[in-house]
Amino acid sequence: MTTKKTAIHKQYRGLGTNIRLTAFGTATATDLDDAYALVQMYEDRLTVNREPSELMDVNHAAGKHPVAVSEATFALTKLALLTSRQNFGFNALIGPLVKLWKIGFSDAHVPESAQIKARLALCDPKNVILDEENLTIFLKQAGMELDLGAIAKGYIADRIQDLFKAKGIGSAMIDLGGNLLLTGPAPKHADQKWRIGIQDPFAKRGHSILSVKIGPCSAVTSGIYERQLQSGGKTYHHILDPKTGYPHENNLVSVTVFTKHSVIGEIETTRLFFNDTLTDLENYSFDSEEIFGAVLVTKDRQIKVLGLKQADLYLLDETYTLL
C-alpha cells in the first residue's frame, strides 16, 4: 500500500497543555480522536490536580492503608519509584515541596528553612510499599504525595504511538506540550528524517536556536525558563532538588533528550539537568539503542551536544555558540 503524503491534524486540550496530533497517509480524524480519548483515560487515572483519580485515592490514604490501582498506574509508579531511589534528582514524591514553593502560581514564595526541612521528610521514596500481587500502593507516612507528572506525558505519548501502530499509521507527530514523539519516516523530506527545533530559552515560544535532523524518536525538553519566582533580588526556578529542598543551581537553562521511548526521555532530561557542569557531561554515557543524544543550553548561551552527528545540526541563532 502506498502511503500518501497528506496530513490530518487536530488540536485538543489536556494534561494541562495544548495537545497537537498529526498523522500522515491514510489516517482519519477518528484515529486522532481515539488517541485523545486515550489521553483522557490516563489523565483521569493519573492526575493529582482534581478528583477523582487513582493517584488522589493513593494520596488520601497516605499513612492509613494501601490502595489498589490499575496495571498501568502500578507499572508507571514502579518505574517512578525505581528511578527516584537512584537519588540523582528525579523524585516522584516531591509534591509536598512543590506545593510549599508554589512556583508558577500567584502565591509563590520562598519558604522558611524549617518548613522546607519538614516537607523533605515527606519526600522519601523508600517510604512507599508496592504490592505486585494485589497491585496496591501504600504511602507509609501521612502527608506524603505521589505525583507522576514528571513522567506521565512520556508514558502517554508512548501509548499513543502503540495505538497508531496498531491502526497501521506509519508516520505521525505526537506533541503533548514539551513532549514530542515522531513516528516513522518524515513524509516531507527526501531523506525521510525529521527536523526538530531547539527552543531559545530566552525568547518567546517558537524561536529555535538549533535544528536537529534525526530519525523517528521522542524529544523531551526540560528547562528552568517557563516557571520562575522573583524574590529578594533573586530568581528561583521550579526544578527543586530533593536533597536540599531548594531549586537546583547550575549553569544549565534547558536540556533536550532524544530517545526511543518518551518516558525514558523524561527521566534522562532530569538526570542531565542535575549534572552540575558541562565538564561532568564529558563522561556521561548512555544506552545508544534507547538514547540517541541530547542538547544542553547554558545560561551564557552555549550549546553542548551529546551523541548527535555534527552533520545533522544546523545553528539558527548566531548569538549562541555551538560547542
Secondary structure, DSSP 8 states (H G I E B T S, - for coil): ------EEEEEEEETTEEEEEEEESS--HHHHHHHHHHHHHHHHHH-SSSSS-HHHHHHHTTTT--EE--HHHHHHHHHHHHHHTT-SS--TT-HHHHHHH-TTSTT-----HHHHHHHHTT--GGGEEEETTTTEEEESSTT-----HHHHHHHHHHHHHHHHHHTT--EEEEE-SSEEEEES--TTSTT--EEEEEE-TTS-TT-EEEEEEESSEEEEEEESSSSEEEETTEEEES-B-TTTSSB--SSEEEEEEEESSHHHHHHHHHHHHT--SHHHHTT----TTTEEEEEEEETTSEEEEESS-GGGEEE--TTSEE-
